Amino acid sequence: MTQSNHYDAIVVGAGPAGLTAGIYLSRGHVRTLILNEGTIGGQMILTHEIANYPGVESVSGYQLSMVMRNQAKKFGCDIKSNISIASLNLDADIKEITLADGSVFTADAVILSPGGRSRTLGVPGEETLKGKGISYCATCDGDFFTGKEIMVVGGGNSALEEAVSLTKYVSKVTIVHQFDHFQAFDYAVEEARNNPKIAFMMESGITAFHGGEKLEGVEITHLKDGSKQNYPIDGVFIFIGYVPNTEFLSQKIETNTWKEIVVNADMETNLKGVFAAGDSIAKKYRQVTTAVADGTIAALSASRYIHELHKNNALQPVIS
Amino acid sequence: MLYTNLKHIETAAEHQKLINENENVMICCGRMGPMCIPVYGIMEDLEGEYKHVKFADMEFDSPESHVIRNVPEVRSFMGIPFTMYYKNGKLVKATSSIQSMTQVRNILDSEFAAAK
């Protein structure tokens, strides 16, 4: 049996963009529901210390997300986390979202802020050896690899900075990168190149992980000549960027080549009454501050849209 | 200190008491980090639904958590959190690193299905 609930606005996602939208909408007396597939805080909780959020000298990502969640709730925002969305109908005037448990929620406007997630290599052995030698978090798991030899995959700032930080624990780090140059800032590249514990394997990629109870080795493919070689290794840390969580959206929402949602300056998508904000939209910079700004704009635009909609509906002549 | 809304286990004795006195127990042993927080969040969300399961957390860096860190089943684990599932006092399943809601549900449903 399904249950139906109508809100003025539904926000999909509870990272900094979604929570900010929830705060602004609820404070403006717009009846709002936030539906969140993952953990509240989104990728903000991946950060141990946020030291560049204006007005707050230093805070953990987890603490900041809890404050934002409480602010939204205090203003009357409903939040459902760890749900699973089964389907969305966003083209009609009344937007409809159905959850996997059969619950149906409708709204006049929807703000999409599903965020992104760490990109995985998607090669054989990755899923089964996660946590058994394959990791995506240096600060969490670095100490398990004390005295061991590891690889770091990636060529951006995260990969190079984490590779340097892992040298505190390990005997050797080999950075495996698909190109012949790095995308990271010069200072990060220089620091890695100057570290005697770090070696480089350029124009190469891991194409398989080997191991049983734990990781024992990897297959490396040289991407220029296609040659393959197996290397014994104790651990692999993967830092190859993020992908937007937009797979669940219908093809009617305009996205770009990277599946990021296309919005205008008011955070409007190509569908009437549907807005988007945060890391899932097409933009250059992804920070907590930019997500918060996106969420604010999306909420104000949605509020204006809902207000106009209700005003027009009130002016409609009653036909009997 | 773990800033969660779960029951916190602080000593090895408390751990033993919890698994002895409850048929189904899930314990997440971790830190306040990005791989652990999502699992705590999932447990908090499932606590109301799986009333036949006791949910708790334990600090990975506490010396008392040797009761989890040193069992043979986690010998190959190299990623936190270590999430342990106990039935009638016995460890029936353990996972390493971050898990999704679906993965946790699947384990709860398969290991603790009879009592649901």
HADDOCK unambig.tbl for C-alpha pairs under 7 A between the chains (distance, minus, plus):
assign (segid A and resid 39 and name CA) (segid B and resid 38 and name CA) 5.34 0.50 0.50
assign (segid A and resid 39 and name CA) (segid B and resid 41 and name CA) 6.01 0.50 0.50
assign (segid A and resid 45 and name CA) (segid B and resid 34 and name CA) 5.78 0.50 0.50
assign (segid A and resid 46 and name CA) (segid B and resid 34 and name CA) 4.44 0.50 0.50
assign (segid A and resid 48 and name CA) (segid B and resid 33 and name CA) 6.89 0.50 0.50
assign (segid A and resid 82 and name CA) (segid B and resid 42 and name CA) 6.65 0.50 0.50
assign (segid A and resid 82 and name CA) (segid B and resid 101 and name CA) 6.87 0.50 0.50
assign (segid A and resid 130 and name CA) (segid B and resid 97 and name CA) 6.99 0.50 0.50
assign (segid A and resid 131 and name CA) (segid B and resid 77 and name CA) 6.01 0.50 0.50
assign (segid A and resid 131 and name CA) (segid B and resid 78 and name CA) 5.21 0.50 0.50
assign (segid A and resid 131 and name CA) (segid B and resid 79 and name CA) 4.26 0.50 0.50
assign (segid A and resid 131 and name CA) (segid B and resid 96 and name CA) 4.96 0.50 0.50
assign (segid A and resid 131 and name CA) (segid B and resid 97 and name CA) 4.82 0.50 0.50
assign (segid A and resid 132 and name CA) (segid B and resid 76 and name CA) 6.00 0.50 0.50
assign (segid A and resid 132 and name CA) (segid B and resid 77 and name CA) 4.92 0.50 0.50
assign (segid A and resid 132 and name CA) (segid B and resid 78 and name CA) 4.85 0.50 0.50
assign (segid A and resid 132 and name CA) (segid B and resid 79 and name CA) 6.56 0.50 0.50
assign (segid A and resid 133 and name CA) (segid B and resid 78 and name CA) 5.65 0.50 0.50
assign (segid A and resid 135 and name CA) (segid B and resid 79 and name CA) 6.73 0.50 0.50
assign (segid A and resid 140 and name CA) (segid B and resid 33 and name CA) 6.44 0.50 0.50
assign (segid A and resid 140 and name CA) (segid B and resid 80 and name CA) 6.68 0.50 0.50
assign (segid A and resid 141 and name CA) (segid B and resid 78 and name CA) 6.71 0.50 0.50
assign (segid A and resid 141 and name CA) (segid B and resid 79 and name CA) 5.26 0.50 0.50
assign (segid A and resid 141 and name CA) (segid B and resid 80 and name CA) 6.56 0.50 0.50
assign (segid A and resid 144 and name CA) (segid B and resid 78 and name CA) 5.63 0.50 0.50
assign (segid A and resid 213 and name CA) (segid B and resid 76 and name CA) 6.01 0.50 0.50
assign (segid A and resid 214 and name CA) (segid B and resid 76 and name CA) 5.63 0.50 0.50
